[in-house]
Structures are given as structure tokens and as C-alpha cells.
Amino acid sequence: MVKLRTATKIAVALGTAVVMTLGTAVGAEAAGTTTIAYAGGWQTNGIYNPQPQANGNMIQDGVAYAPLAWYKFTGNFDFWPVLAKNWQVSHGGNQVTVHLNPKAKWSNGTPVTAKDVYVTFEMQFIVGNAQSWGLTGMKIVNPETIIFYKNPKFLYSTSVLLQQILNNNNIMPAVDFQQMLPADALLWKTVKAAGGPAKAKTTIAAEALLTKWANVIEGHNFESPANLIYDGPWEFSRSTSAEQLYVKNPDYVLANNVTADEMLVTNQTTNDVTWRALENGTIDYAGVSFSPPVYKTVMSVHDNHFVAAPQSTGMSMMFNENVYPYNLIQVRQAIAYMINRHAARLVGEPIGSLSVKIPDGMTQAANEQWLTHSQLASLNPYNYDPTRAAALLKSVGFKKTASGWKMPNGKPFTLTISAPNFSDWDAGIQEIASQLGNLGVKTNADVMDSTIFYSPTDGAGTGKFAVATRWWGGWNVYPSNTYNQAWFVDNDYSVSNTGQIDHGTTGSGLNAPMAVRVPGLGFVNNLKLTVAIEGNLPETAQRTDIYKLAKAYNYWVPALDVWNQMAGRTYSTANWTWPDFQHNTALLNMFTYNNPIVVYQSLGLMKPKQ
Amino acid sequence: MTKLLRRLGISVLMIFLVAALTFFLIRLMPGNPYEVMYHQLLMKGMSQQQAMDQVRSIMNAIPNQPVLIQFVEWLGQLLHGNMGTSIQETGVPVTELVLNALPWTLVTVSLGLVISFFIGILLGVWSASRRNSWVSGLIDNVGSIAHAIPAYVTAVALLYLFNVVWHVFPSSGAYGIMETPGLNIPFLLSFLYHIVLPVGTYVLTGFGSWELAMKSTTITVINDDFMMAARLRGLPREKQMRYLGWNSILPLFTSFMLSLGAMFGGSVFIEGTYAFPGIGNLFATAINSRDYPVIQGCFLLTTTTIIVANVIADFAYSKLDPRIQA
């Protein structure tokens, strides 16, 4: 036993010594290096391929690659130039000419050229994206100039087209990707053929060929960060399953503004990885929000702060108008009056959301941008009002009994709200069910696995649910996205390139009619108006149409917008100074639509504290 | 030899049956790779149509034929040693993914198992020899509680204490960002430093069962006639303890071998918590994305390990305890 005790003491002493040595060795850091850290995410066993569609891509492409410009998500055409020096829209919005900044270089010192832009967007054609914006081709004018051509008959907002070209695609190196692409002539011939009649053999063959090329590009593993070149603020240097290190790219076009020598990215394999890192003070920014208890802990240490940035989406309840009694506008409006949206928001999304003041399909920011005060005043806020709800229900033959509301056929008025198992939506729906139950409408929250809820064959989009939750707002500040999602996507309508409106055959979530009668406006054809604002109307005409769409949505209540999701983010001021984004909407928007560290560093708005 | 061949034949059949069963079972899970990707794209803000087009473009390679035909094709590939390619990581062979992840798990699981086994054995014998003392009760209770707490809870608790509160060990990863994997001292030191908490979790959640099992068998053996004889003959205590330990540990041998395979399953929770690049993490990612070929690869590995370990245990046991052969 004496021997055992001695051995134990030796083992403990040795163990302590090893741990101390390892800890000291591992904790060593180069003096004078400024490092900024944020919580990113990648697949532990992924591949090195910055092509955005590549599955399992481990590269934080927003860090290592830059777009032509960053959209500010404020005015229609407000951007910060990055790799592009400037651009012009001409030919009625059907040509976009981009001039590259001559100072834009790759990390090996070679210039970023029009060829790189060309290859980047060729890959967008191969995966079928560029066609969906109406693009038909490109032309390299000189190494610094490229023209994008859009089909003049294709309806697509110029503002959104510019976003796609300038903001949404980081420019990839032609030298790394060109060898995977087919010859130019074959590519354009195939792209054109793939746009033919859906069931034609040539179309099917062309689509198969595009898929084959897409798989080659997306499945390619560059094996190591060293096998790629970069045009973003930081070059990819090293990676483990838990961290990635990016070092400053001295050739980056805005390198003079970048004050962080290194970018350290933590892999958010689970939410608690991020919470721990924030509690430890080891990350400066995380694109996550928290449940209230975790929020309190995280915000109490390391100068962590929470920011809720605007987002063009949120949770809404959609009514399937093919199902009685949701085909009755009075019933939909009554339900809107029966729900205390503010209370539901406080239960479902208490930290990172806003209450919807006026449910008209647009966010409050978009309302204020596009509608006048008098127009806003003409919309119904549907404030909680059980009395008005009761009157509306009675007007269509419903009766209130001791056991609750009864429909005209004598059956109890019960309601089932189907929802995916997002914790915030689940909680919000449970609260709504409780509210409706208290007012005599027995409501059941049917929460299911999100893959089932969004199943293309059986999910909410197929019209198999009577009332279901949906994202509203279209994920973009421009109202055409909002109403496109509501009246086309969620309503099983489609519009051809030339503006031909067609109804699908599979059923839809809303099943709302194309045109609805709105008091004061007469018949409003929601689909035609949505298509109209997709085009290049003068702004005054757009405003008129947008008001009609807002009024129709607000009156018809195809869906009830419950809350406006905010982008909940956490940042720390312990090591870095941050710009005053709370008073600058464009900067604040970067928390929603971009990596704010990348943008702020590039604009020279962040400084190390030591 | 005939017995060995028969046993191997049965093992291969069992592996096949389990693999076949899992092939069909995982396809009964809600959702499929198309729907998972479709959902992910929706979450990125794409419209339903855009998401659908994108899925069609990216996943057109997945055969849409009936499951039985898919099974036959998969079986044919497997017989050629080909486990197919990942869906989520387009085109990357499953074998490559599994072989990249395996060493990390093998080292941590083995270390965790061996350490927990020896701690459990020592404590079990010690507790059995003092079974009427309060210390024995304390050891048993601590072991039971440690074993009863789910591994992911222990992992989070260890992380909270040793990373958040005391800043002693790193929270995630298998080595430091500045190290290059290979046979070099800085990497090995970094690796050892990073595996303290994952291995600690395996040990904490594992030693209790070994301790209780060992105590139980030791108490049985301690009352056997041969131990009585040893005591009556006045054999030295060390020799008595050797007899006792050797005979008590035998029943645990099979469990030890089986645990090796079972711990691959446990690594799903532990590696996820520590962002460890092993099989458990690969498995969890594959399940989340319904990456069928990778799920099958991980299942096959776990199944094979357990069955092979069982065969080895059977044959080794008969050598260790000649009474079994009789």
C-alpha cells in the first residue's frame, strides 16, 4: 500500500507538470500580432473548395474571398465597392458593365481580372443560378471590364440583379477553377439548351450535362489551403476540427484598412461551443442569439453585447383557403383579432425579434421606406380585440356556446396549427394555441420535424395543412421578394420569363385567388402587381403598386405575420473598438446579411484596443 | 480450426445481416438527403423554387430507383470494398472519410477504455476487500453515479469546470491550430493536452461499471475454496491478491472487448461536444444531413468492431481460462 501511495503521488506530480507544460506551450502566442476571433462553422470532415454550392466546404469564403461590392440593404442601389471600381446599368436595366479596381489582386500578387469574374459567373450558370436572374451571357471587354447581359423579356428587379452580380457572389480565381469548366462554346450551347421546353430530350440532356459539371466543380477537393489563392482580407492558413486560422492578405484591395493580422475562427459544432467561447472571452463576434438564461450569463462577462439587426422575415401563420372555414375572410380576420401577437412574440422570440405593428407582408422598415404616413394609417393593425373577433365570427353564422365557438353546421370550431420544430416557433405557436383556446377556439399545435414540414412532397407547401406557419417577408428588403413569396411561391403560381402567369397543379399553402376585392381599391390583382414591381417601373409607379399589394395583403389576411425576426448577434468590445452601427442602418445591416467583421475591417472601422 | 472457421463464417453473416438491416432502417428516418438540403437552402433565404432547382442541380447524381435496387447496387460495391461516396461532401469516398476519422477515435476511445478499466479493477478489488467499510460504500456510490450520468452531461460539466471556470484545458479540437499533425513532439504534446477532457469523460463515465462488476466477481471469488485454501496455507497476501485478481478479472474480459465497439457509439455525444474530428462526429454530421452512405459506413465499422471483438474475446477467453475449453 505504501508503494501504491508513492506511485500515486508521483503520477499526480508528473500529471500536473505535464499539464502545466502543455498548457504553457499551447498558450504561447506571437507577440505584437493582432487577432480577431469569431464563431464560424464548417463540417469537421469537409473539403477545401470555396465554391459556395460546394457541400462540406470548410473555407469561410466570406473571409478569404471578396465580392465586387457589398450591398448596404438600404436604398435600392447603395453599395460599398470592393473588387469593383464602379459599374453602370444600361439598356433599360438589361446590361450591367462592371469595371474592376486595378488595385484588386490575388494573394499571389496577380491582378483580379475580368476572366476571374467570368469564370465565377460561368459556375453560376452551371449550377442554374444565373439563369434565374435572367442573365443570358457575359462579355470580357478588357482585363478590367466585363459586361453582363440580361434577357430583356425576363422580369427581374434591377436592384436585385445588381445584388446578385455585385454582392452575392465572391469572385473565385480562374486559375483554380478554369480547368474544371467545359469549353466556352459547349458551355453556352448547353446553358441555352437547358432553358428549352421542360420535357424536350435536348433540355433533359443539357440539364444532365450541367449537373455533371456542377458535381465535378462542387466535389473537387483542393486538399490544402495552400493550393488556393485568395482575394479577400485574410488568406486561409491552417485548420483543425475546432479552429481555423486566416492571416492578413497584404494584396487585398482594401488591405490598408485591415487592422487584424489574423482571423481565428471557432467551429460552432453546437451552440454551447459558442456560449463557452463567449463566456471565456475567446471570441469577439458570434452570429448567434441565446435563450434568456444563457443570454444573462454571456452578457455579464468579457464586455459582451447583444445586437438585434433588422431582417426581412419572421414567423407568420398561413391559412389554406381551400379548407373551410379559412376560405372566409371574416374568419381569417377574426383569428387575427384573437391573437395577441406581442404576447406570442415574448414567449417565442423574446430577445431577437420585433412585434409586427401592421401585418401587410412587409417589415416595419420596408413599410416606412415605401409607404406614406397616410397610407400606413389606412392599414389595419389588427390589435388584439376579442369583441371584434366575435362580431366577425357571428357575421358568418358562428355561435359562441359555453363549450366554445360552434360553426354554422353545429360542429365545434377547432383549429390545428402545423409548424416545424423550431424551438421559437414551437413556443410561439403553443402560446397562440393557448390564447385561442381561452377565447373558445380549441387549438392544437401540431409541431413536427422540420424536414417533414418542409418536405416538397408532403410539407406545408403542398397545401396539406389547414393552418401552418411560414416565413414571411421574402428575406430581402425589396418588396417584390415579399409579395413574390406570398402570392407566387406560397400560392403555387409561377411566372414565365416573359411575364406569363401560370397556376401549378400540386396545390399550395395559401390557395388564395389571383385577384381580391379590397375596400377602397376595388379588385387588386396581386400576381400581376407583383410581376409589375419585378420589372423596371419608375419609383413612383412602384410605390403605387406596393401600396396596393400591402393593402390587399393586410385586408385579405392570406397569412398573419406574427413577429419580425431580428438577427440576434453577440459581439465583444473587450479587444476591439466597433463602429457606431446603432446609428447607421447600413452598418447595422451587416450583422444580418454579411460578416460584420469583414466589412468593418475592410472599411477601416475597427481598431485593436491594445 | 473448424470451430474458428465456423465462428468467422457466422460473424461475416451477422455483419451482413446488421449492415442490410441498417441499410433499410436509416431510410425509414424522417426526411432524406434531398429534403435536408432543400430545407438548408430555404433556411439560407432561397425561395422554394430556387431551393428545389438547386437541389435538383446538386443531387441529380443520387439514383431515384427503388430501394431494393439501391440495396443490390450497394451490396455489389461493398463486396468490392467500396462503401460509396458521400452525398453531403459530394464525391468524397466514404472509406476516405472513415479512415481519416478513425485514428482520432481509436486513440481516445482505447485510452479512455483502458484507463477506466484499470481504475475500475483496482477500485473494485479494493472495495471488495473492504466491503464492510464506509469507504467501500462511498466508492460504489460514486462509481454508480458517475456511470449513470449521461456522457454528454459529464462532458459539458468537465468543459464548464476545466475550460470556462479554470481555463486549464482547451474546449475543443484534437490539437492546436499551429501544430502540424505527424510524428513530431509539439503535435503530440498538443494532442495529449487536447484529449485530456475527452478521455477524462470516457474514464469518468466508464470506471463505475468496471468497479461494480469487479467488486461483484471479486466477492464471489474471494469465497471460493481455492482462496480459502490459500489463506489456510498462509500464502503471502500479495500472492493471494494475485490469485484473487486474476480469477476475478476473467469474466470482465469479454465485456472489455465488447466495450471497445460500443464506445464508438458513445463517441457520438462526446466528440460532438468537444468538436473532435473522429468517427462520432462524422456519424452525427452524417445523420443530421441524412448522408446515407456515410451513416452506413459508420454503422458497418461499429458493427464489425463489436462482432470481431466478440470473436477475439471468445477465443482468447478459452486460452485464458482453460475450464471453458472443457
Interface residues (C-beta under 8 A of the other chain):
Chain A: V18 V19 T21 L22 G23 A25 V26 Q43 T44 N45 G46 I47 Q53 A54 N55 G56 V127 G128 N129 S132 E207 A208 L210 T211 A214 N215 E218 G219 H220 N221 R238 S239 T240 S241 A242 E243 Q244 L245 L264 T266 N267 T269 T270 D272 V273 R276 A277 E279 N280 T313 D449 S450 T451 I452 Y454 S455 P456 G461 W471 G474 W475 N476 N484 Q485 V489 D490 S494
Chain B: P30 G31 N32 Y34 E35 V36 M37 Y38 H39 L42 G45 S47 Q48 Q49 Q50 M52 D53 Q54 R56 S57 I58 N60 A61 S86 I87 Q88 E89 T90 G91 V92 L97 N100 A101 V156 L159 Y160 N163 V164 H167 V168 F169 P170 S171 S172 G173 A174 Y175 G176 I177 M178 P186 L189 S190 L192 Y193 V196 G272 T273 A275 F276 P277 N281 L282 T285 R290
